[in-house]
Amino acid sequence: MSLKDRARIRAEATEEGRQDVEQEVQIQQRLRNWKRRTMWLGVALALCIGVIALFSEGQPLHQYAGASTKFLVYLAMCLLAVFMYAAGTSYVVWNYLRDIRKIHKKFAPPGSRYRTGK
């Protein structure tokens, strides 16, 4: 193998390592955004369920229960569906990031931060 070939291979490996790091950063940002969305939807769902509980029989606001309670129940059902979607998407993105890290570790180019051993 000539010096030119070695230099070319090293340059390709460096570029591949840079692309791997960029890919991981993008996936981490996507995961952070989905985790944040999931958290806020969970808080909104918990608050909605808490408000519905105040209108239950035997609670202080039961006398005001009516159409507003029905609206809150429908809102909670919609929030549950959206929360489950966001939680599932967060899990899929987290799993994808974990798998990408495994691949980068297994097939790391020379000089990469993932390269271990000889």
Secondary structure, DSSP 4 states (H G I P E B T S, - for coil): --HHHHHHHHHHHHHHHHHHHHHHHHHHHHHHHHHHHHHHHHHHHHHHHHHHHHTSTTSTTGGG-SHHHHHHHHHHHHHHHHHHHHHHHHHHHHHHHHHHHHHHHHTPPTT-TT----
